[in-house]
Each structure stands twice: as structure tokens, then as C-alpha cells.
Amino acid sequence: MNNIKIVVAEASYLIQKGLGAILKKLGDNLIVQEMDKAEGLFESFSSFNPDILILNPDLFESSTELLKEDCAKLGDCKLVIISNGEELESKYSADAFLHYNDGQAKIISCLEGLKDELIKKNKKENSSEPISAREKNILKHIALGLTNKEIADQLFISIHTVVTHRKNITHKLGIKSVSGLTVYAILNDLIAMDEVK
């Protein structure tokens, strides 16, 4: 993960700057955006796409239910609620809670834990093979221009098995056309450019 994007949504300038100073201690691969108003907070997510949202619910004068609905749309973004008491912990489902009386060490520990989770998740996603070895073999044959029957005959499997593998390959890669699959095969060294008919 190159950069971890964090949004600090807090009205208090003092708390914003204090959190900013603490976040600097987590490393230089953080991008922090500060917001002091509720307007536009969740709308800006599509462009900024943060990994962590540190949010003071007091920013929202609307109902708790509307805020809960907005927070439910965060997807993979980790939610950290800033609170002044334990009553908020029963109201919101968050990945972590920071309290106003927490010391620097506790805040850093909490945020480092979330940062480590994001890094591990990203490594796991990047290290996992998108398609299996068998699917790579099928893809190679597809890219070489063979029909389902020809692939089945060459690999001694049923046509139904070939069709199932094709469906799985297109689903995993998000590529539906044979030409797109051929380009993928060439770029991933499954076939050479001169093998394409």
C-alpha cells in the first residue's frame, strides 16, 4: 500500500491539529484531509476514497439514524468515532473509538492497529493469484484460439468443465471478450505474441 488516506472530520481546530500531529508519528505514507463540516463529507468520499475516517458524530446535527446510514455506506473504510463517553459506543458500529481523555500512546496504538490491518489486507489481496494454475492453462488455450471442444479434447476434460472454467476466468478477471483474454494472457506471459493466430 503506497499511501493510507485518512479523513479527520472534527469541528474543533485544536483537536484536528492534535490528531494531525499524532498522525504524523504513524509514518510519512499518510495523506490526511481535514473537514470541519458535515456538508459534503460523504459526497467527497468518491473522489478521495479514504481508508480511515476519524469522525466526531457531534458534527452532524441530524439524527443518529441518518449518520448510521451514511456510515454504513463507507464500505472498506475503517471508521473511528471520537467520543466523550461510552454512550456513543452503544450507538455506533465502529472499528475503533477514541475518547477525549485518551493519551497519545493509546491513540497511536489504536491508529497503528488500523493501519496494520489495512496493510495486511492489501498485501493479501495483491499476493493472491487472480486465477488458478488450471484456469491459466485453459486461458492459454482460449488465447490460442481453440474452441471449447478442442480445449476439452486436448486436456482430456469435458466441455462442461471447460465452460465452467471460462465462466470463472471471465468473472475473476472481469474480461468477457476473447480478445481481452488474449491481451491478458500476453501481458501475463501465458503465451507469446507470435503464438496468436
Buried (B, 14 or more C-beta within 10 A) or exposed (E): BEEBBBBBBBEBEEBBEBBBEBBEEBEEEBBBEBBBEBEEBBEBBEEEEBBBBBBBBBBBEEEEEEBEEBBEEBEEBBBBBBBEEEEBEEBBEBBBBBBEEBEEEEBBEBBEEBBEBBBEEBEEEEEEEEBEEEBBBBBBBBBBEBEBEBBBEEBEBEBEBBEEBBEBBBEEBEBEEEEEBBBBBBEBEBBEEEBBE
